[in-house]
Structure formats: C-alpha cells, structure tokens
Amino acid sequence: MDGHGETCGIVIGGLAAIGLRFGRSKPGQEADIRMRECSHLFVRRFRDEVADGKILCRDITGVDWRDPDQVKRFREGGGRDACQALVGKAARILGEILERS
C-alpha cells in the first residue's frame, strides 16, 4: 500500500489479522459472525481513538504521496516515527478486541 495514500496500512493489517483468526479455512465453511463484528469494531476504534476520524493514509499523514517533495519532508520530519506510534495504539486496540472474542 506504500505510496498510494489510500486506506491506512495499519487498518489493512489489523483486518488481515482478524481474518486469519475468524476467516473461513475451507470452501463452503459458514462464516464466523465474530469476523464482521471484530472488523467493524476495529475500524471504528481506529478512526475514533487513533486517527482523529480518518482512515485514509493521505488524510492521516497530510501527505500527497505522488509529490516527492512532500514524501521527503514526511520521512525527514519524523513521519515514520509518528506512524509507528499509531501502529502501537492500533495493536493495543486489536489485542483488546481479539482477547474479548
């Protein structure tokens, strides 16, 4: 997802983890309702508690990823550290959700 500015990679990773836990492992297997519930809760909490109501990378970072100067300023200005902090917050939320499910 790097460089597109679409859905934050943290969200995609969290949803992938939920899918691994509750997703179907065999064709024709019935869906586990917990996957949908956990997915919706994770995305909502990410928006509310981590990203000020946002979910798109470009909105969270304020970077137009097609602009090399903006990307350079983001990287040199500690942007990656800011993203790592968001990863930590989202991981805590994901852990709480999976623990309760």
C-alpha positions in Angstrom: 0.0 0.0 0.0 3.0 2.2 0.3 2.8 5.4 -1.7 -0.8 5.4 -2.7 -2.4 7.3 0.2 -5.5 5.1 0.3 -6.6 3.0 3.3 -4.0 3.1 6.0 -1.8 0.0 6.1 -2.4 -0.3 9.8 -6.1 -0.8 9.2 -5.4 -3.3 6.4 -3.0 -5.3 8.7 -5.5 -5.3 11.6 -8.3 -6.6 9.3 -5.9 -9.2 7.9 -5.2 -10.4 11.5 -8.9 -10.6 12.2 -9.4 -12.5 9.0 -6.8 -15.0 10.0 -8.4 -15.6 13.3 -12.1 -15.8 12.2 -12.0 -16.3 8.5 -13.1 -19.4 6.6 -10.4 -22.1 6.4 -12.3 -24.3 4.0 -14.5 -23.6 0.9 -18.2 -23.7 1.8 -17.5 -23.2 5.5 -20.0 -21.0 7.3 -18.8 -17.5 8.1 -18.0 -16.7 11.7 -20.0 -13.7 12.8 -17.2 -12.6 15.0 -15.1 -11.6 12.0 -17.6 -9.0 10.9 -18.2 -7.8 14.4 -14.5 -7.5 15.2 -13.7 -5.9 11.9 -16.3 -3.2 12.3 -15.2 -2.5 15.9 -11.6 -2.3 15.0 -12.2 0.1 12.1 -14.4 2.3 14.3 -12.0 2.3 17.2 -9.1 3.1 14.9 -10.9 6.1 13.5 -12.1 7.3 16.9 -9.1 6.6 19.1 -6.1 6.6 16.8 -6.6 8.7 13.7 -9.0 11.6 14.5 -11.9 10.1 12.5 -9.7 9.3 9.5 -8.9 6.1 7.7 -7.0 7.2 4.5 -3.3 7.4 4.8 -3.2 10.7 2.9 -5.7 12.2 5.4 -3.9 10.9 8.4 -0.4 12.0 7.3 -1.4 15.0 5.3 0.9 13.8 2.5 0.2 13.7 -1.2 2.2 10.5 -1.9 2.6 11.4 -5.6 4.6 14.5 -4.6 8.2 13.5 -4.0 8.9 16.7 -2.0 6.1 16.0 0.4 7.2 12.4 0.8 10.8 13.6 1.5 9.6 16.1 4.1 7.4 13.5 5.8 10.3 11.0 6.0 12.9 13.5 7.1 10.5 15.2 9.6 9.8 12.1 11.7 6.7 10.9 9.9 7.7 7.3 10.1 8.0 7.6 13.9 4.5 9.1 14.0 3.2 6.1 12.0 5.0 3.7 14.4 3.2 5.3 17.3 -0.1 4.8 15.5 0.8 1.1 15.0 1.3 0.7 18.7 -2.1 2.2 19.5 -3.8 0.1 16.9 -2.1 -3.1 18.0 -3.3 -2.4 21.6 -6.9 -2.0 20.3 -6.6 -5.1 18.1 -5.3 -7.1 21.1 -8.2 -6.0 23.3 -10.8 -6.9 20.6 -9.3 -10.3 19.9 -8.9 -11.1 23.6 -12.7 -10.5 24.2 -13.8 -12.5 21.2 
